[in-house]
Amino acid sequence: MKFSKRHVAKTITWRILGTLDTFLLSWLISSDIKVGVQIGLLELVTKMVLYYAHERLWFKSNIKSSNKRHILKTFSWRAIGTLDTIILAWVITGNPLTGLKIGVAEVITKMLLYFGHEKLWYRIDYGLDRRKQREQINTFQKSGEL
């Protein structure tokens, strides 16, 4: 798998937001700060791997409409992320209902956070050197300067 500095940066920024959200929700739902810390720390590993793979797959997508793309990415990532959270919370607490509660709570908070994260990164050119070069060439060609 080829590494992309853009996808690595997106993975890290998203994981920071996601881990804070998971920690807070896990702590609030379980009433145990240790549970929040354990789930948050485990997710640092599982979610970074899953998110990076998700980014690489979506990078190859042909969906051009930014809103449609962001919405589909939001739902596909949330399905993967929620399942991971439910399983981790179940294993850590030993209670499938606690895992389900944390996972369901995350559906709402994480989808809002993820959509905003995607919209922000769509506006950032970091790691898109080739896209910037193509846009400059197209601009020059249209203006007749090339």
C-alpha positions in Angstrom: 0.0 0.0 0.0 1.4 3.4 -1.0 1.7 6.0 1.7 0.3 9.5 1.2 1.3 12.4 3.5 -2.2 13.8 3.1 -3.9 10.6 4.2 -1.6 10.2 7.1 -2.3 13.8 8.2 -6.0 13.3 7.8 -5.8 10.1 9.8 -3.9 11.7 12.7 -6.2 14.8 12.9 -9.3 12.6 12.7 -8.0 10.2 15.4 -7.4 13.1 17.8 -11.0 14.3 17.4 -12.4 10.7 17.5 -10.3 9.6 20.5 -11.4 12.6 22.6 -15.1 11.9 21.6 -14.8 8.2 22.4 -13.0 8.8 25.7 -15.7 11.3 26.9 -18.7 9.1 25.8 -17.2 5.9 27.2 -16.5 7.7 30.5 -19.9 9.3 30.7 -21.8 6.1 29.8 -19.8 3.7 31.9 -19.3 6.2 34.8 -15.7 4.9 34.9 -12.8 7.0 33.7 -10.6 3.9 33.4 -13.0 2.4 30.8 -12.9 5.7 28.8 -9.1 5.7 28.9 -8.8 2.0 27.9 -11.3 2.2 25.0 -9.7 5.5 23.8 -6.2 4.0 23.9 -7.1 0.8 22.1 -9.0 2.8 19.4 -5.8 4.8 18.7 -4.5 1.7 17.1 -7.5 0.0 15.6 -9.1 3.2 14.2 -5.9 4.6 12.7 -5.4 1.4 10.7 -9.0 1.2 9.7 -9.3 4.9 8.8 -6.1 4.9 6.7 -7.4 2.0 4.7 -10.8 3.7 4.3 -9.1 6.9 3.1 -7.0 5.0 0.5 -10.1 3.2 -0.8 -12.1 6.4 -1.1 -9.2 8.2 -2.8 -9.7 5.9 -5.7 -13.4 6.6 -5.9 -14.8 8.3 -9.0 -17.5 10.2 -7.1 -16.9 13.9 -7.9 -19.8 15.7 -6.2 -18.3 16.9 -2.9 -21.5 16.8 -0.8 -22.5 13.3 -2.1 -19.0 12.1 -1.6 -18.8 13.5 2.0 -22.1 12.0 2.9 -21.2 8.6 1.6 -17.8 8.6 3.2 -19.4 9.7 6.5 -21.8 6.8 6.5 -19.3 4.2 5.4 -16.8 5.3 7.9 -19.3 5.5 10.7 -20.4 1.9 10.1 -16.9 0.7 10.4 -16.1 2.9 13.3 -19.2 2.0 15.3 -18.7 -1.7 14.9 -15.1 -1.3 16.1 -16.2 0.7 19.1 -19.0 -1.7 20.1 -16.7 -4.6 20.0 -13.9 -2.9 21.9 -16.3 -1.6 24.6 -18.0 -5.0 24.9 -14.6 -6.7 25.4 -13.3 -4.1 27.9 -16.4 -3.8 30.0 -17.6 -7.4 29.5 -21.1 -6.0 28.9 -22.5 -6.1 25.4 -25.2 -3.5 26.3 -22.5 -1.0 27.4 -20.7 -1.5 24.1 -24.0 -1.0 22.3 -24.8 2.2 24.2 -21.3 3.7 23.5 -21.6 2.7 19.9 -25.0 4.2 19.4 -24.0 7.5 21.1 -21.0 7.7 18.8 -23.2 7.4 15.7 -24.5 10.9 16.3 -21.4 12.7 17.6 -19.0 11.1 15.3 -21.0 11.7 12.1 -21.2 15.4 12.9 -17.5 15.6 13.7 -16.5 13.5 10.6 -18.6 15.6 8.2 -17.0 18.8 9.5 -13.6 17.2 9.3 -14.2 16.1 5.7 -15.4 19.5 4.7 -12.4 21.2 6.2 -9.9 18.7 4.5 -11.7 19.2 1.2 -10.6 22.8 1.3 -7.0 22.1 2.3 -4.4 21.4 -0.5 -1.9 19.8 1.8 -0.4 16.7 0.0 -2.2 17.5 -3.3 0.9 18.8 -5.2 -0.1 17.0 -8.4 -3.7 18.3 -8.2 -2.4 21.9 -7.8 0.0 21.4 -10.8 -2.9 20.1 -13.0 -5.1 23.0 -12.0 -2.3 25.5 -12.9 -1.7 23.8 -16.3 -5.5 23.8 -17.0 -5.7 27.5 -16.1 -2.7 28.4 -18.3 -4.2 26.3 -21.2 -7.6 28.0 -20.9 -6.0 31.5 -20.9 -3.8 30.6 -23.9 -0.6 31.1 -22.1 0.7 27.6 -22.9 
